[in-house]
């Protein structure tokens, strides 16, 4: 099974540039073209939050239309820039989100790797949280299939990353969430977004990975008092290859034209 992750799309379908700099419709189009052209193609795409920058219905309509053009299913989850109700409405007929209730947590059972999507939104805040009700749901959901290899996907990383201005707002319920995941040894990985950088850390008895954004990356400055900022480094798509004989293998696919493939051993002159 091959899984692609796209994160922090921040789509603005009104034609305005994000931060007066980035054309998010163009970055989305380039990303989806990249996914569709992959050989082999991913079996699924996980869209891990901050899908629309302003949480507008028009943005989710445009996003749904774009996702429908892909030859594989896309499983979205909300981020702090998203609006739960409008996101749920736009994807209501996909049958992944619960039809009602306060949170957009769900489980996908259709693939060799069980997929568990978590809603980590804290209302009115940029930081994430996973409250007692959501932790109970996760504990029950994991307990339902203790022998099935499982990948969790969410927006906010429930751990510090060393990027000070992004770590300034701690994840609420991080220790309690880690304890839930640690109890379930079938969790082969946890993938997140939000940080706009590729990050890997051991967490909860498994490995946790953060995806870069498809629009811009946060400055990589690990000084504790570093000021906030972003850079236009190449966008990328994490790929997770699941094999029964090897487990979960992570790769990073940069979006862009870097020239043709060259043979490693060119023919002699």
C-alpha positions, 0 to 999 in steps of 0.5 A: 500500500502506498500513501501520500500525504498533503498538508497545509494547503491554505487554499484561497479560491478568491484569487488572492495570494496567501501572505501577498506572496503565494498563489495557493490555487497554483500550488494545489494544481501543481501538487495534484498534477504531481500525485496523478503523474506518480508511477506507481500512483498512491493508493490514497491521499491523506489531507492533514488540515489547514485545507482552506485558509479562511474556512470559506464554503467557496474554498471547500467547493473548489477543493472538493472539485480538485480532489474529485479529479484525482484517480485515488481517494482523498481523506481530509481532516481539519486544521486550525484554519478550517471550519468543521461544519463547512468541511463536513458539508463539502465532503458529506457524501464521501461517507468518511466524516460522522454525520453529526457530533462536535468532532470529525474523527473517523476510521477507514477500514478499506485498505491493508493499513487501517487509517484513523483520522483525528480532529485536533482543532481547538476552537478559536486557537491556532494550537491543537488539543485532544480532549478527554472525549476524543481520547476515549474515542481513539482508545475505543477505536484502536481497541476494536482492531488490536491486530491490524496495523494502523496509521493515525493522521492528524493536523497538530503534532502533539509534541515539541519540534524545536521550532520555538515560535510554533511550539509556543502554544503547547498541544493540550492533552499531549501526554494523555494522548501519547499514553493512549497511543502507547497502549496500542502496539499496532500503531505503526506511525502517526503523521501530522501537519501544521509545522510547515516542515518535515520533522520526525520524532519517536513518540508514543511507542511508535514514529511520528512524522510531520509533513511539509506544506505545499505552499511555503515552509517555516524558517528552519531556525532552532534557536529558542527565541527565533522570530517567526518567518517563512521561506519558499523552499520546494513543496513536497509530498511525504510517501508512506510505503506499507509492506507486510515484510518491512513495515512502514517506510517513509519517503519524500517526493519534492514537487517541481521539475528537476529534469529527466532521470539519468542512468546511474552508470552512463554508457562509455563514450 
